[in-house]
Amino acid sequence: MPTFTIGEQDFMLDGQPHRILSGALHYFRVHPDQWADRIRKARQMGLNTIETYIPWNAHAPSPEAFDATGGLDLGRFLDLVAAEGMHAIVRPGPYICAEWDNGGLPAWLFDRGAAAIRADDPVYMAAVTQYFDQLAPILVPRQVDGGGPIILIQIENEYGAYGADRFYLEKLVKINREIGLTVPFTTVDQPQDDMLANGSLPELHKTGSFGSRAAERLETLRRHQPTGPLMCSEFWVGWFDHWGAHHHTTTVEQSARDLDVLLGLGASVNIYMFHGGTNFGLTNGANDKGVYQPIVTSYDYDAPLDEAGNPTPKYWAFREVISKYTELDDTDVPAPPRPGTAMTVPLTQSLPLWDCLDRLGSWTSHGGLRTTDDVGHYSGFTLYRTRIDVSGPAVLDIGEVRDRAQVFLNRQALGTLSRDHHENSLALPSHASGTLEILVEDQGRVDYGPRLGEPKGLIGAVRINGDTLRQWDLLPLRLQDITPVTEVLAEAPPSQDHAVAGPAFAHGTFDLPEPADPTGSADLFLSTDGWTKGVVWINGFCLGRYWSRGPQATLYVPGPLLRKQGNEIMVLELQAASSRAVSFVAAHHLGHTEF
């Protein structure tokens, strides 16, 4: 069987020096029918390894569940890596960051009484142990010494930027070994002395995360890793976007030069990202370093392979650099991308959210304010309801909104409070009497730093003129399966309105234009121009969120989701749309850029 070890100077594959040329590709951000295509394009660029995180919270939406099917079939993904003749680096966390909701940590951890995360807390570590036991049947038989593709396992993720609990790291190593993982273990940290010192153990091989100044960063890394190969296991070639900012890019020329310098110094590399993919559903994370910044749906990352899987100029520039260090076949290159499709689809039926509530969940009543976590709802939307009767001028004040709250009195909109703008109060109309409803959106849990794991919903107390509102009904909106809303709309007559007043669902159907591509459905790009804020489903699959504040202006629709005839589109518009139609455009538009 093959062997993979860490030598005095090099990674050693079957006893011979080996340079890792890796690219990050997250299976959970790519439609499973497209995995093989993305992996092949990585090999064609000159890479020999695929790296992926594992998102614990996606696989384990509850303590009792562990899903490794469909788009979460990690075993199949690793088998496809092996079938392409490539190796794999696996980063199971348990914390991954990745600009992913809660950094991959399940929100239910705190329901079990965990006093701390990413630390040697007994409740947390018991859950981590269960998680790795569930991963064992997938990872252990796919290690290189068993004929599989896995050559490295990473322990935790940039832990030196968060903590310094050596007992925690030691227990993680023990858990990984006890399930049967035998390949070398690594850690990754930014090349700063404190982070490298706190984020690893003497028996773990330290690697760095950076995107420039390779010589300087490798020198720092070498001080902390005096023997063995140097590796940048997150070579940042782009960046992520958050709503309301510009689309981040890096210049092709500079990125290629930085890669050339890194490889010229003899280092191994993992390009982050080779292909970013998409935050489908409601899986995006958020940053909060004083200002809450939710991540957009696209995870394009300005990567060599764009969100739709097409090679960019950066792909070809990187391929040219890599060809200086390994032999490539100039005839083995990706095919040109398929032309885009433009068409307009009318949304003939619509229904206010209020008319669908009984299909989306069940109310619970509470003698005090509850978070969404308190009622076991960890993503998406929750409706809060109470009765008020106030005479004269009045102000509604909420302790903290996590993350966006639309306020209604008797189903009439009063205003919106946003966490990112630090808004927590609004004026009520005179003689405010009736049903007060607050639709709260969890826009993505913080994925980095001390605010990991915080609960969502309305936090603290809700007061009117200083008096606390104590009686609340909560309705978690279960949007994982949109079928109940589709069934209601199927019975609704065609709408005569020319616009959509939210919050409301709008629905339409469309066929793909002829001739159909004989090799399968081409991808589409859904323009969100004219729409304000909401969520879109195609054939029951949640594409993700849109927001007019940008920078993202289109949503990527993977071809495998589509059928020749009878495609269904559902939009939940939270505010308003000027037109009752949506448009598919020929090219993806991720917004204006700044370098």
C-alpha positions in Angstrom: 0.0 0.0 0.0 1.1 3.6 -0.6 2.7 5.5 2.3 2.7 9.2 3.1 4.9 10.7 5.8 6.6 13.9 6.9 10.4 13.7 6.5 13.2 15.9 7.7 12.9 18.2 4.7 10.0 17.0 2.6 6.6 15.3 2.4 7.4 11.7 1.5 5.2 9.7 -0.8 6.2 6.1 -1.0 9.6 7.1 0.3 10.2 9.8 -2.3 10.1 13.6 -1.8 6.7 15.0 -2.8 5.4 18.6 -3.2 1.7 19.1 -2.4 0.0 21.2 -5.1 -3.5 21.5 -3.7 -6.7 23.5 -4.3 -9.6 24.1 -1.9 -12.9 22.7 -3.1 -15.8 22.4 -0.7 -18.1 19.6 -1.6 -20.9 21.2 0.4 -20.8 24.4 -1.8 -21.0 22.6 -5.1 -23.9 20.5 -6.6 -22.9 16.9 -6.3 -23.4 16.3 -10.0 -20.7 18.8 -10.6 -18.1 17.4 -8.3 -16.3 15.4 -10.9 -16.1 18.3 -13.3 -14.5 20.6 -10.7 -12.1 18.0 -9.5 -11.0 17.3 -13.1 -10.4 21.0 -13.7 -8.2 21.1 -10.7 -6.0 18.4 -12.0 -5.9 20.0 -15.4 -4.6 23.2 -13.8 -1.7 21.2 -12.5 -2.9 20.4 -9.0 -2.3 16.9 -7.4 -4.5 17.3 -4.3 -8.0 18.5 -3.3 -8.6 20.1 0.1 -11.9 20.3 1.8 -13.4 21.3 5.1 -16.2 19.3 6.8 -19.1 21.4 8.1 -20.3 19.6 11.2 -23.6 21.6 11.4 -24.6 20.7 7.9 -24.1 17.0 8.6 -25.7 17.1 12.1 -28.7 19.5 12.1 -29.7 18.0 15.4 -27.8 15.9 18.0 -29.7 12.7 16.8 -29.0 13.2 13.1 -26.0 12.7 10.9 -26.6 13.1 7.1 -23.9 12.0 4.6 -26.1 11.7 1.6 -26.7 13.7 -1.6 -24.7 16.9 -1.5 -23.2 15.8 1.9 -21.9 12.5 0.6 -18.3 13.1 1.6 -17.4 9.5 0.9 -18.5 9.8 -2.8 -16.6 13.1 -3.1 -13.4 11.6 -1.8 -13.9 8.6 -4.2 -14.1 11.0 -7.1 -10.9 12.7 -6.0 -9.2 9.3 -6.0 -10.7 8.4 -9.4 -9.1 11.5 -10.8 -5.7 10.2 -9.5 -5.5 13.0 -6.9 -4.9 13.1 -3.1 -7.0 14.7 -0.5 -6.4 16.9 2.6 -9.4 16.8 5.0 -10.1 19.5 7.6 -12.9 18.2 9.9 -12.6 20.9 12.4 -14.7 20.7 14.5 -14.5 24.4 13.9 -13.8 25.4 10.3 -14.6 29.1 9.9 -14.9 29.0 6.1 -17.3 32.0 6.1 -19.9 29.3 6.9 -22.8 29.6 9.4 -21.4 29.5 12.9 -18.0 28.4 11.6 -19.5 24.9 11.1 -20.3 24.4 14.8 -23.9 23.2 15.4 -26.0 25.8 17.2 -27.5 23.0 19.4 -24.3 22.6 21.3 -25.4 25.2 23.8 -28.7 23.4 24.3 -26.7 20.6 25.8 -25.2 22.8 28.4 -21.8 23.4 26.9 -20.1 26.1 28.9 -17.5 26.8 26.3 -16.7 25.9 22.7 -13.3 25.2 21.1 -12.1 24.4 24.6 -11.7 21.4 26.9 -15.3 21.6 28.1 -16.7 18.1 28.9 -20.1 18.7 27.2 -18.5 20.1 24.1 -15.9 17.4 23.9 -18.5 14.7 24.3 -20.3 16.1 21.3 -17.0 16.4 19.4 -16.3 12.7 20.1 -19.7 11.7 18.8 -19.0 13.7 15.6 -15.7 12.1 14.9 -17.2 8.6 15.6 -19.7 9.4 12.9 -17.0 10.5 10.5 -14.8 7.4 11.1 -16.6 5.1 8.6 -16.1 7.8 5.9 -12.5 8.9 6.6 -10.7 5.9 8.0 -11.0 3.5 5.0 -10.1 6.3 2.6 -6.6 7.0 4.0 -3.7 6.7 1.7 -2.3 3.7 3.6 -5.5 1.9 2.8 -5.5 2.8 -0.9 -7.5 5.9 -0.5 -6.8 9.6 -1.3 -6.4 11.1 2.2 -2.8 12.1 3.0 -3.3 14.8 5.7 -5.8 15.6 8.4 -5.9 19.1 10.0 -6.5 19.5 13.7 -8.9 22.4 14.4 -8.5 25.6 12.3 -6.4 28.7 13.0 -6.8 28.0 16.7 -4.0 30.4 17.6 -6.3 33.3 16.7 -8.9 32.1 19.2 -7.4 30.3 22.1 -4.4 28.6 23.7 -5.9 25.5 25.4 -3.3 22.8 24.9 -5.4 20.2 26.7 -8.1 20.8 24.1 -5.7 20.3 21.2 -4.2 17.2 22.8 -7.7 15.7 23.3 -8.6 16.5 19.7 -5.5 14.6 18.5 -6.4 11.7 20.7 -9.9 11.6 19.4 -8.7 11.6 15.8 -6.2 8.8 16.5 -8.7 6.7 18.4 -11.1 6.6 15.5 -8.4 5.1 13.3 -6.8 8.0 11.5 -3.1 7.2 10.9 -2.0 9.8 8.3 0.1 12.9 9.5 -1.8 15.6 11.3 -1.2 19.3 10.7 -2.4 22.7 12.1 -2.7 26.0 10.3 -2.3 29.5 11.6 -1.5 32.9 10.3 2.3 33.4 10.5 2.5 35.4 13.6 4.6 34.3 16.6 1.7 34.2 19.1 -0.7 32.4 16.8 1.8 29.8 15.7 2.8 29.2 19.3 -0.8 28.9 20.6 -2.4 27.1 17.7 -0.4 23.9 17.6 1.4 21.2 19.5 5.0 20.0 19.2 3.9 16.7 17.6 1.8 18.4 14.9 3.2 19.8 11.7 2.6 23.6 11.5 1.5 25.3 8.3 0.7 28.9 7.5 -2.2 30.8 6.0 -1.4 33.9 4.0 -1.7 35.4 0.5 1.4 37.5 -0.1 4.9 38.2 1.2 5.7 34.5 1.0 9.4 34.8 1.9 8.7 36.7 5.1 5.8 34.5 6.1 7.8 31.3 5.5 10.7 32.6 7.5 8.4 33.1 10.5 6.8 29.7 10.0 10.3 28.1 9.9 11.1 29.5 13.3 8.2 27.5 14.7 8.5 24.5 12.4 12.3 23.9 12.3 12.1 20.6 10.4 10.1 19.2 7.6 8.5 20.8 4.6 7.1 24.3 4.6 3.5 24.7 3.5 1.0 27.5 3.0 -2.1 25.5 3.5 -4.4 28.5 2.8 -2.9 30.6 0.0 -5.5 33.3 -0.3 -6.0 34.2 -3.9 -9.2 36.2 -3.4 -11.6 37.1 -0.7 -15.2 36.8 0.3 -17.9 39.5 0.1 -20.5 40.8 2.5 -23.8 42.6 1.7 -23.5 46.3 1.1 -19.8 46.3 0.2 -17.8 45.9 -3.1 -16.9 42.6 -4.7 -13.4 41.7 -3.7 -10.9 40.7 -6.3 -7.1 40.4 -6.6 -5.2 41.1 -9.8 -4.3 38.1 -11.9 -0.7 39.3 -12.3 0.0 39.8 -8.6 -1.6 36.6 -7.6 0.4 34.6 -10.1 3.6 36.4 -9.0 2.9 35.5 -5.4 2.2 31.9 -6.3 5.4 31.8 -8.3 7.5 33.2 -5.4 5.9 30.6 -3.0 6.6 27.7 -5.2 10.1 29.0 -6.1 11.0 28.9 -2.4 10.2 25.2 -2.4 7.0 25.3 -0.4 3.9 23.2 -0.8 0.6 25.0 -1.3 -3.1 24.8 -0.9 -4.8 27.4 -3.1 -7.7 28.9 -1.1 -10.0 28.8 -3.0 -9.4 26.9 -6.2 -13.2 26.9 -6.7 -15.4 28.7 -4.1 -18.9 27.6 -5.1 -22.1 28.9 -3.4 -23.6 29.4 0.0 -26.8 27.6 -1.0 -29.8 27.7 1.3 -29.2 29.8 4.4 -25.7 28.6 5.1 -23.7 31.8 4.9 -21.7 33.0 7.9 -21.0 36.5 9.1 -18.3 38.6 10.6 -18.7 40.9 13.6 -15.7 42.9 14.6 -17.8 45.8 15.9 -20.1 45.8 12.9 -22.2 42.8 11.9 -21.4 41.8 8.2 -23.4 38.9 6.8 -21.7 37.0 3.9 -23.3 37.0 0.5 -24.7 33.9 -1.2 -21.9 33.7 -3.7 -18.6 32.2 -2.5 -16.9 32.9 -5.9 -13.9 34.2 -3.9 -12.3 35.5 -7.2 -11.0 32.0 -7.5 -9.3 30.5 -10.5 -12.5 28.5 -11.3 -15.5 30.8 -11.0 -18.7 30.1 -9.2 -20.2 28.4 -12.3 -17.1 26.2 -12.7 -15.5 28.2 -15.6 -11.8 28.8 -15.8 -10.9 32.5 -15.3 -7.8 34.4 -16.5 -6.4 33.5 -13.0 -6.8 29.8 -13.8 -4.7 30.1 -16.9 -2.1 32.3 -15.2 -1.8 29.8 -12.3 -1.5 26.9 -14.8 1.4 28.6 -16.5 3.1 29.2 -13.1 2.5 25.6 -12.0 3.9 24.3 -15.3 7.3 25.6 -14.2 7.3 23.1 -11.3 5.6 20.1 -12.7 5.0 18.6 -16.2 1.6 19.4 -17.7 -0.2 18.2 -20.9 -1.1 21.2 -23.0 -3.8 19.1 -24.8 -5.5 18.3 -21.5 -7.4 21.5 -20.7 -11.0 22.4 -19.8 -13.5 22.9 -22.6 -14.8 26.4 -23.3 -17.8 27.4 -21.2 -21.3 27.0 -22.6 -23.1 30.3 -23.7 -25.5 31.8 -21.2 -29.2 31.9 -21.6 -31.4 35.0 -21.3 -35.1 34.8 -20.8 -37.9 36.3 -18.7 -40.3 34.3 -16.5 -43.6 35.7 -15.2 -44.5 34.9 -11.7 -48.2 34.3 -12.2 -49.2 33.5 -8.6 -48.5 35.1 -5.3 -49.6 34.9 -1.7 -48.9 37.0 1.4 -46.7 35.2 3.9 -49.5 35.7 6.4 -51.7 33.3 4.4 -49.1 30.5 4.6 -48.2 30.6 8.3 -50.2 27.5 9.2 -48.3 25.5 6.6 -44.9 26.6 7.8 -44.8 25.7 11.5 -46.6 25.7 14.9 -46.9 28.5 17.4 -45.6 28.2 20.9 -46.6 30.6 23.8 -44.2 31.9 26.4 -44.4 34.0 29.5 -41.2 35.9 28.5 -39.1 36.7 25.5 -37.4 33.7 24.0 -34.5 33.5 21.5 -35.0 31.4 18.4 -32.4 28.9 19.8 -34.7 28.5 22.9 -37.4 27.0 20.6 -34.9 24.8 18.7 -34.9 27.0 15.5 -31.3 27.6 14.3 -31.6 29.2 10.9 -33.8 31.4 8.7 -36.9 33.2 9.9 -39.0 33.4 13.1 -42.2 35.3 13.7 -42.8 36.9 17.1 -46.3 37.9 18.1 -47.9 39.8 21.1 -50.9 42.1 21.8 -50.4 45.8 22.6 -52.7 48.6 23.6 -51.0 52.0 23.9 -52.4 55.5 23.9 -50.4 58.5 22.8 -46.8 58.7 21.5 -44.9 55.5 22.0 -41.5 54.0 21.2 -40.8 50.3 20.7 -37.4 49.4 22.0 -35.7 46.0 21.6 -32.6 45.0 23.6 -30.8 43.6 20.5 -31.9 42.4 17.1 -30.2 39.4 15.6 -30.2 40.1 12.9 -33.0 41.9 11.0 -36.6 42.6 12.3 -39.6 43.8 10.3 -42.2 45.2 12.6 -45.9 45.0 11.8 -49.0 46.3 13.7 -52.2 44.5 12.5 -50.2 43.3 9.5 -49.3 46.9 8.5 -45.6 47.5 8.2 -44.1 50.0 10.7 -40.4 49.7 9.9 -37.3 47.5 9.9 -34.6 47.3 12.5 -31.2 46.0 11.5 -28.3 44.7 13.6 -25.7 45.9 11.1 -27.0 49.5 11.6 -27.2 49.1 15.4 -31.0 49.9 15.2 -33.1 48.8 18.1 -36.0 51.2 18.4 -38.8 52.8 16.3 -41.8 55.0 16.9 -45.3 53.5 17.0 -48.4 55.3 15.7 -50.6 57.1 18.2 -53.1 54.8 19.9 -51.3 51.6 18.8 -53.6 48.8 19.6 -53.9 45.2 18.3 -51.5 42.5 17.2 -47.8 43.4 17.1 -45.8 41.0 14.9 -42.0 41.0 14.4 -40.5 38.9 11.5 -36.9 38.2 12.5 -34.3 37.0 10.0 -31.2 35.2 11.1 -28.9 36.5 8.4 -26.1 34.1 9.3 -24.2 33.2 12.5 -20.8 34.8 13.1 -18.1 32.4 11.9 -15.0 33.9 13.5 -14.0 35.3 16.8 -15.6 35.6 20.3 -19.2 35.9 19.0 -19.3 32.3 17.8 -22.3 30.4 19.1 -24.4 33.4 20.2 -28.2 32.9 20.0 -30.5 34.5 17.5 -33.8 36.3 17.5 -34.8 39.1 19.8 -32.3 39.4 22.7 -32.9 41.0 26.1 -36.3 42.6 26.5 -38.8 44.3 24.2 -40.3 47.4 25.8 -42.8 50.1 24.9 -42.1 53.4 26.7 -40.1 51.5 29.1 -42.7 48.8 30.0 -41.6 45.3 29.2 -43.8 43.1 26.9 -43.9 39.7 28.6 -46.3 37.5 26.7 -45.1 36.2 23.4 -46.0 33.7 20.7 -43.2 32.4 18.5 -43.6 30.7 15.1 -40.4 29.3 13.6 -40.8 29.3 9.8 -39.8 25.8 8.5 -38.5 26.6 5.0 -36.3 23.6 4.4 -39.2 22.1 2.4 -41.1 24.7 0.4 -43.6 22.1 -0.8 -46.4 23.3 1.5 -46.3 26.8 0.1 -46.2 25.4 -3.5 -49.3 23.4 -2.8 -51.2 26.5 -1.5 -50.1 28.6 -4.5 -51.2 25.8 -6.9 -54.8 26.4 -5.7 -54.6 30.2 -5.9 -55.9 32.1 -8.9 -53.5 34.0 -11.1 -52.6 37.3 -9.5 -53.7 40.5 -11.3 -51.1 42.8 -9.5 -48.2 44.1 -11.4 -45.9 44.2 -8.4 -45.2 42.2 -5.3 -45.8 43.7 -1.8 -43.9 41.7 0.8 -43.6 39.7 2.8 -45.0 37.4 0.1 -44.3 34.3 -1.9 -44.4 34.5 -5.7 -44.4 31.5 -8.0 -43.9 30.8 -11.7 -43.0 28.0 -14.1 -40.7 27.9 -17.1 -39.3 25.6 -19.7 -35.7 25.6 -21.0 -35.3 27.0 -24.5 -34.7 24.7 -27.4 -32.5 23.1 -28.4 -31.7 21.4 -25.1 -28.0 20.8 -24.5 -27.5 17.0 -25.3 -24.8 16.8 -22.5 -27.2 18.1 -19.8 -28.8 21.4 -18.8 -26.6 24.5 -18.9 -26.3 26.7 -15.9 -28.5 29.8 -15.5 -28.0 33.1 -13.7 -31.0 34.7 -12.1 -31.1 38.5 -12.0 -32.5 40.0 -8.9 -32.8 43.4 -10.4 -36.1 45.0 -9.3 -36.4 42.8 -6.2 -35.4 44.1 -2.8 -34.6 41.3 -0.3 -35.5 37.6 0.0 -34.9 34.0 -0.8 -35.3 32.0 -4.0 -36.0 28.3 -4.7 -35.7 26.5 -8.0 -37.5 23.1 -8.2 -37.6 23.1 -4.4 -33.9 23.7 -4.0 -33.0 26.8 -2.1 -30.5 28.9 -4.1 -30.0 31.3 -1.2 -30.6 35.0 -0.4 -30.6 38.1 -2.5 -30.5 41.7 -1.4 -30.6 44.9 -3.5 -27.9 46.5 -1.5 -25.4 44.3 -3.4 -22.8 43.7 -4.4 -24.2 40.4 -5.7 -26.9 41.0 -8.4 -27.4 37.5 -9.8 -27.9 34.0 -8.2 -26.2 31.0 -9.7 -28.5 28.2 -10.8 -26.6 24.9 -11.3 -27.7 23.1 -14.5 -28.4 19.8 -12.7 -31.2 21.4 -10.8 -33.1 22.0 -14.1 -35.4 19.9 -16.3 -36.4 20.5 -19.9 -39.9 21.4 -19.0 -42.0 22.4 -16.0 -39.3 24.1 -13.9 -40.7 25.9 -10.8 -39.4 29.1 -9.3 -40.5 30.4 -5.9 -39.5 33.7 -4.4 -40.0 34.9 -0.9 -39.8 38.7 -1.2 -39.6 40.4 2.2 -40.1 44.0 1.1 -41.4 44.8 -2.4 -40.7 44.0 -6.0 -41.4 46.4 -8.9 -42.3 43.7 -11.3 -44.0 40.3 -11.2 -41.4 38.7 -13.4 -37.8 37.5 -13.0 -35.1 37.4 -15.6 -32.3 35.0 -16.3 -29.3 36.7 -17.8 -26.4 35.4 -19.9 -23.6 36.2 -17.4 -23.1 36.2 -13.6 -22.8 39.7 -12.0 -21.2 39.8 -8.6 -21.0 43.6 -8.3 -18.4 46.4 -8.7 -14.9 45.6 -7.7 -12.1 47.3 -5.8 -8.5 46.0 -5.5 
